[in-house]
Amino acid sequence: FAEPISISNGKKGGENGQRCWAAAISPFHSEDMLIGGDTWGIYRSENGGNLWYNVSESFEPTGVSGLIYHPDLEGVAFAMISNDRVAENTKAGIYKTTDGGDTWRMIQHVPLTLRETFYNMTFSPKDEKGNRVMYAASEVDGGLWYSTDNGDSFQLIGLKDKQIRQLTTDSGGLAIATLSDGIMYTADMGKSFEYRNKGLEERGGKVSVRSVTINPSDDTNWFCLNYSNMYESSDSGNSWKKICTYDDWGMTEQQVFTLVFSAANPEGLATLYVVFGNNVTPYAYSKDYGKTWNEPLVDNELAMYSQGTAWPYHPLTPSPLEPDVMICSLDDEIYKSIDGGVSIKSSSSGLSGYRAVDWWFNPDDPYDWAVGCIDRGVLRSVDM
């Protein structure tokens, strides 16, 4: 489907996909982007999201739960690919591209199911020799993996019994947000772990953390989410203090999922985003590290569905190159911000359309028709 205003603005038909689960922006060119969905594989854009095309012919599974570009090797990116909630699929695992995303090859089989969007791959900072460690994780049964050869091979660390939700690194090691054990930290590529949960609320005798992220200008300044509160640490997660509750955002515990920072601007300041999944508000942003929050201005003029809102578990991905550039998903259309999250605008041209299952036409009015769609109920035309 495409709205007339979309066509008049040079947009292609099919302005919407099924559920979007992952997104990545190149650290070399912010115009290069990848997105992944639950049923439609991977799409690529080379012009900042103005036009997308599918790049899924070289792999069999259709679901994508993670995407990341290599920070040093142009054109190299990785995807976590599976089928919807089928961990036994032998084609599920970590895939790699060396041509920007046009072709992919499987590197490592990992038991992987499509779950809520989370940041399941990351790179360490460079060591004294200029090398990085890549980490990848599966929330259910797949465990934690690492690579020291730019993702050409992976070794299993373990943690298959942990519910891993997010990975992030500082200058010393890897921080892991888990639903089962709070925040786990390793400084030796998984040979040993320590818990960094002091001050975090327990529930049912355990600490559950949905998300952990680190200030890009100060890697001792950490932020995390549990089921009902947001916390801040000024000592690399060794102790925490509560800085706000979900009530402050008008959300329930089922509606808050992820924290993520933008890159720092030339003054060393970064935007902190909290991603919602409440079908109303996509996210909130803070320019003062969580002290105050604002909701974005949403421009739906070019959207296929003008009432599009946030679908649970959608990704939000800032550009590692341009601090004010960010892409996210609303109602599974891709939206883009160029002002640090203050406003977002539909940028989905070329994506696969709604999955239509039935049509209805009013025999007395050619402008009155409706279509039933998977996951979206019934849409009715208002102007054509």
C-alpha positions as CSV (number, residue, x, y, z in Angstrom):
1,F,0.0,0.0,0.0
2,A,1.1,3.6,-0.5
3,E,-0.7,6.9,0.3
4,P,-1.2,9.4,-2.6
5,I,1.0,11.8,-0.8
6,S,3.7,9.2,-0.6
7,I,3.5,8.6,-4.4
8,S,3.6,12.3,-5.1
9,N,6.8,12.5,-3.0
10,G,8.5,9.8,-5.1
11,K,7.9,7.0,-2.6
12,K,7.5,3.4,-3.7
13,G,4.6,1.1,-3.0
14,G,4.8,-1.0,0.1
15,E,5.6,1.5,2.8
16,N,5.4,-1.0,5.6
17,G,6.8,-4.3,6.8
18,Q,5.8,-6.9,9.4
19,R,7.4,-6.5,12.8
20,C,10.8,-4.9,12.7
21,W,13.2,-6.5,15.2
22,A,16.7,-5.1,14.5
23,A,18.4,-2.1,12.8
24,A,22.0,-0.9,12.3
25,I,23.6,2.2,10.8
26,S,27.1,2.1,9.3
27,P,30.0,3.7,11.3
28,F,31.5,4.8,8.0
29,H,28.5,6.3,6.2
30,S,25.2,7.2,8.0
31,E,23.4,6.7,4.7
32,D,24.1,3.0,4.8
33,M,21.5,1.2,7.0
34,L,20.2,-2.3,7.6
35,I,16.9,-3.4,9.1
36,G,15.6,-6.9,10.0
37,G,12.2,-8.3,10.6
38,D,10.3,-11.3,11.9
39,T,9.2,-12.6,8.6
40,W,10.9,-10.6,5.8
41,G,14.6,-11.0,6.4
42,I,17.0,-8.0,5.9
43,Y,16.5,-4.8,4.0
44,R,19.3,-2.4,3.1
45,S,19.3,1.3,2.3
46,E,22.2,3.2,0.8
47,N,20.5,6.7,0.9
48,G,19.7,7.2,4.5
49,G,16.4,5.3,4.5
50,N,14.8,7.0,1.6
51,L,14.6,3.7,-0.3
52,W,15.0,0.1,1.0
53,Y,15.6,-3.1,-0.9
54,N,15.6,-6.7,0.3
55,V,19.0,-8.5,0.6
56,S,17.8,-11.9,2.0
57,E,18.4,-14.2,-1.0
58,S,21.6,-15.8,0.4
59,F,20.0,-17.2,3.6
60,E,17.1,-19.4,4.3
61,P,15.5,-18.4,7.6
62,T,13.4,-15.3,7.5
63,G,13.6,-13.8,11.0
64,V,16.3,-11.4,12.2
65,S,16.8,-10.4,15.8
66,G,20.1,-8.6,15.7
67,L,22.2,-6.5,13.4
68,I,25.6,-4.7,13.9
69,Y,28.3,-3.2,11.6
70,H,31.9,-3.8,12.3
71,P,33.4,-0.6,13.7
72,D,36.6,-0.8,11.7
73,L,36.0,-2.8,8.5
74,E,33.9,-1.0,6.0
75,G,31.1,-3.1,4.4
76,V,31.3,-5.8,7.2
77,A,28.2,-6.5,9.2
78,F,26.7,-9.3,11.2
79,A,23.1,-10.6,11.7
80,M,21.5,-12.9,14.2
81,I,19.1,-14.9,12.0
82,S,16.5,-17.6,12.8
83,N,12.9,-18.6,12.2
84,D,10.2,-17.4,14.5
85,R,10.7,-19.1,17.9
86,V,12.2,-22.3,16.4
87,A,15.5,-22.7,18.3
88,E,16.2,-26.1,16.7
89,N,16.6,-24.7,13.2
90,T,20.1,-25.7,12.1
91,K,20.3,-22.6,9.9
92,A,19.8,-20.3,12.9
93,G,22.9,-18.4,14.1
94,I,25.4,-15.7,13.3
95,Y,25.7,-14.5,9.7
96,K,28.3,-12.2,8.2
97,T,28.4,-9.9,5.1
98,T,31.5,-8.3,3.6
99,D,29.7,-6.3,0.9
100,G,27.6,-4.0,3.0
101,G,24.7,-6.5,3.3
102,D,24.0,-7.6,-0.2
103,T,25.1,-11.2,0.4
104,W,25.4,-13.2,3.7
105,R,27.1,-16.4,4.9
106,M,26.5,-18.4,8.0
107,I,29.5,-18.3,10.4
108,Q,28.2,-20.0,13.6
109,H,25.1,-22.0,14.4
110,V,23.5,-20.7,17.6
111,P,20.2,-22.0,19.0
112,L,18.2,-18.8,18.5
113,T,14.6,-17.9,18.8
114,L,13.0,-14.6,17.9
115,R,12.4,-12.7,21.1
116,E,11.9,-9.1,22.1
117,T,14.4,-6.8,20.4
118,F,17.6,-6.4,22.4
119,Y,21.2,-5.5,21.7
120,N,22.6,-9.0,21.3
121,M,25.9,-8.2,19.6
122,T,28.7,-5.7,20.5
123,F,32.4,-5.0,20.1
124,S,34.9,-4.2,22.7
125,P,37.1,-1.1,22.5
126,K,40.4,-1.6,20.8
127,D,43.2,-3.1,22.9
128,E,46.8,-2.0,22.9
129,K,47.4,-3.9,19.7
130,G,44.4,-2.4,18.0
131,N,42.3,-5.5,18.1
132,R,38.7,-5.9,19.3
133,V,36.6,-8.7,20.7
134,M,33.2,-9.3,19.3
135,Y,30.4,-10.7,21.5
136,A,27.1,-12.3,20.5
137,A,24.3,-13.7,22.7
138,S,21.0,-15.6,22.5
139,E,18.4,-14.9,25.1
140,V,17.2,-18.5,25.3
141,D,19.5,-21.6,25.3
142,G,22.2,-20.2,22.9
143,G,24.5,-18.7,25.5
144,L,27.3,-16.1,25.1
145,W,29.8,-16.3,22.3
146,Y,33.0,-14.4,21.4
147,S,35.3,-13.9,18.4
148,T,38.8,-12.5,18.2
149,D,39.2,-12.7,14.4
150,N,36.7,-10.1,13.2
151,G,33.8,-12.5,13.3
152,D,35.2,-15.3,11.1
153,S,34.8,-17.8,13.9
154,F,33.2,-17.9,17.3
155,Q,33.8,-19.7,20.6
156,L,31.1,-20.5,23.2
157,I,31.7,-18.9,26.6
158,G,28.6,-20.4,28.2
159,L,25.7,-18.9,30.2
160,K,23.2,-21.0,28.3
161,D,21.0,-20.9,31.5
162,K,20.9,-17.1,31.6
163,Q,18.3,-15.0,30.0
164,I,20.6,-12.5,28.3
165,R,18.9,-9.3,27.2
166,Q,21.6,-6.8,26.3
167,L,25.4,-6.6,25.8
168,T,27.6,-3.5,26.2
169,T,31.3,-2.9,26.7
170,D,33.5,-0.4,28.5
171,S,37.3,-0.1,28.4
172,G,37.7,-3.0,30.8
173,G,35.3,-5.7,29.7
174,L,31.7,-6.7,28.9
175,A,28.5,-5.9,30.9
176,I,25.6,-8.3,30.4
177,A,22.0,-7.5,31.3
178,T,20.1,-10.7,32.3
179,L,16.6,-11.4,33.5
180,S,17.8,-14.2,35.7
181,D,20.9,-12.7,37.4
182,G,20.9,-9.0,37.0
183,I,24.1,-7.5,35.6
184,M,27.1,-9.8,35.1
185,Y,30.5,-8.4,34.2
186,T,33.6,-10.1,32.8
187,A,37.0,-8.6,32.2
188,D,38.7,-11.7,30.8
189,M,36.4,-12.7,27.9
190,G,34.2,-14.9,30.1
191,K,36.8,-16.8,32.1
192,S,35.2,-15.3,35.2
193,F,32.2,-13.2,36.1
194,E,31.2,-10.8,38.9
195,Y,27.7,-9.5,39.7
196,R,27.2,-5.7,39.8
197,N,23.8,-5.5,41.4
198,K,24.4,-3.5,44.6
199,G,21.4,-1.2,45.1
200,L,19.2,-2.9,42.5
201,E,15.7,-4.0,43.7
202,E,15.1,-7.8,44.0
203,R,11.9,-9.5,43.0
204,G,11.2,-13.1,44.0
205,G,14.7,-13.4,45.4
206,K,16.4,-12.4,42.2
207,V,17.6,-9.3,40.4
208,S,16.2,-8.9,36.8
209,V,17.7,-6.3,34.5
210,R,16.3,-5.6,31.1
211,S,18.9,-3.2,29.8
212,V,22.2,-1.7,30.7
213,T,24.0,1.0,28.7
214,I,27.1,3.1,29.3
215,N,27.8,6.8,28.8
216,P,30.0,7.1,25.7
217,S,32.0,10.0,27.2
218,D,32.4,8.4,30.7
219,D,32.6,4.6,30.9
220,T,32.1,4.7,34.7
221,N,28.6,6.2,34.2
222,W,26.2,3.4,33.7
223,F,22.4,3.2,33.4
224,C,20.0,0.2,33.7
225,L,16.4,-0.8,33.8
226,N,14.8,-3.4,35.9
227,Y,11.0,-4.2,36.0
228,S,9.9,-0.9,37.5
229,N,12.8,1.5,37.8
230,M,15.7,3.2,36.1
231,Y,19.0,3.3,37.9
232,E,22.3,5.2,37.5
233,S,25.8,4.2,38.6
234,S,28.9,6.5,38.8
235,D,31.3,3.6,39.6
236,S,31.0,1.2,36.6
237,G,28.0,-0.6,38.1
238,N,29.5,-1.4,41.4
239,S,26.7,0.5,43.2
240,W,23.4,1.9,41.9
241,K,20.8,4.6,42.8
242,K,17.3,4.8,41.5
243,I,16.7,8.0,39.5
244,C,13.2,7.4,38.2
245,T,10.3,5.0,38.0
246,Y,8.2,3.8,35.1
247,D,5.3,5.9,36.6
248,D,7.4,9.0,35.8
249,W,7.0,8.1,32.1
250,G,3.3,7.0,32.5
251,M,4.3,3.4,31.7
252,T,3.8,0.0,33.3
253,E,6.5,-2.6,33.7
254,Q,5.3,-4.4,30.5
255,Q,5.9,-1.3,28.5
256,V,9.6,-0.3,29.1
257,F,12.3,-2.3,27.4
258,T,15.6,-0.8,26.4
259,L,18.1,2.0,27.1
260,V,20.5,3.2,24.5
261,F,22.9,6.1,24.1
262,S,23.6,8.1,21.0
263,A,27.2,8.8,20.0
264,A,28.7,11.8,21.8
265,N,28.6,15.2,20.1
266,P,31.8,17.4,19.8
267,E,31.1,18.8,23.3
268,G,31.1,15.2,24.7
269,L,27.3,15.2,25.3
270,A,25.0,12.3,24.3
271,T,21.3,11.7,24.1
272,L,19.9,8.9,26.3
273,Y,16.9,7.1,24.8
274,V,14.4,4.8,26.6
275,V,12.4,2.6,24.3
276,F,8.7,1.8,25.0
277,G,6.4,-0.9,23.7
278,N,3.0,0.5,24.6
279,N,1.4,1.0,21.1
280,V,1.2,4.7,21.9
281,T,4.6,6.3,22.4
282,P,7.7,4.9,20.7
283,Y,10.3,6.3,23.1
284,A,11.4,9.2,25.3
285,Y,14.7,11.0,25.1
286,S,16.8,12.8,27.7
287,K,19.5,15.5,27.0
288,D,20.6,15.6,30.7
289,Y,21.3,12.0,31.4
290,G,17.9,11.0,32.8
291,K,17.0,14.0,34.8
292,T,14.3,15.1,32.5
293,W,12.5,13.4,29.6
294,N,10.6,14.4,26.5
295,E,8.5,12.6,23.9
296,P,9.2,13.0,20.2
297,L,7.2,14.9,17.6
298,V,6.0,12.3,15.2
299,D,5.5,13.3,11.5
300,N,3.1,10.8,9.9
301,E,2.5,12.7,6.7
302,L,4.3,10.2,4.5
303,A,3.4,7.2,6.5
304,M,1.2,4.5,4.9
305,Y,-0.8,4.3,8.1
306,S,-1.3,7.8,9.5
307,Q,-2.2,6.5,13.0
308,G,0.9,4.3,13.3
309,T,2.2,3.9,16.8
310,A,4.9,2.0,18.6
311,W,4.7,-1.8,18.4
312,P,6.2,-3.6,21.4
313,Y,9.9,-4.6,21.1
314,H,10.7,-2.3,18.2
315,P,14.4,-1.3,17.7
316,L,15.9,2.2,18.1
317,T,19.4,2.6,16.6
318,P,21.4,5.8,16.8
319,S,24.1,6.5,14.2
320,P,27.6,5.8,15.6
321,L,28.9,8.5,13.2
322,E,26.4,11.4,13.5
323,P,25.0,11.9,17.1
324,D,21.7,13.5,15.8
325,V,20.8,10.7,13.4
326,M,18.6,7.8,14.6
327,I,16.2,5.3,13.1
328,C,13.4,3.5,14.9
329,S,10.2,1.6,14.1
330,L,6.6,2.7,14.6
331,D,3.9,0.2,13.7
332,D,6.7,-1.5,11.8
333,E,7.4,1.4,9.5
334,I,10.8,2.9,9.7
335,Y,11.1,6.4,11.0
336,K,14.2,8.6,11.1
337,S,15.4,11.5,13.2
338,I,18.0,14.0,12.2
339,D,17.7,16.2,15.3
340,G,18.7,13.9,18.2
341,G,15.3,12.3,18.6
342,V,13.3,15.5,19.0
343,S,11.3,14.6,15.9
344,I,10.9,11.6,13.6
345,K,9.6,11.2,10.1
346,S,8.5,8.2,8.1
347,S,11.3,6.8,6.0
348,S,10.1,3.4,4.8
349,S,9.9,3.5,1.0
350,G,10.4,0.1,-0.6
351,L,9.6,-2.1,2.5
352,S,7.3,-5.1,2.1
353,G,3.6,-4.1,2.7
354,Y,1.0,-5.2,5.1
355,R,0.1,-8.9,4.8
356,A,-3.5,-8.6,3.4
357,V,-5.8,-11.6,3.8
358,D,-9.2,-10.3,2.7
359,W,-10.8,-7.3,0.9
360,W,-14.2,-5.7,1.1
361,F,-15.7,-3.2,-1.4
362,N,-18.8,-1.1,-1.0
363,P,-20.8,-1.7,-4.3
364,D,-22.4,1.7,-4.0
365,D,-19.2,3.7,-3.3
366,P,-15.9,3.0,-5.2
367,Y,-14.0,5.1,-2.6
368,D,-15.3,3.0,0.3
369,W,-13.3,-0.2,0.8
370,A,-11.5,-2.1,3.5
371,V,-8.8,-4.8,3.9
372,G,-8.1,-7.3,6.6
373,C,-4.4,-7.5,7.6
374,I,-2.4,-10.0,9.6
375,D,-1.4,-8.4,13.0
376,R,-3.3,-5.2,12.2
377,G,-7.0,-6.0,12.0
378,V,-9.1,-4.1,9.4
379,L,-7.9,-0.9,7.7
380,R,-10.5,1.2,5.9
381,S,-9.9,3.7,3.2
382,V,-10.7,7.3,3.9
383,D,-10.0,9.1,0.7
384,M,-9.6,6.8,-2.3
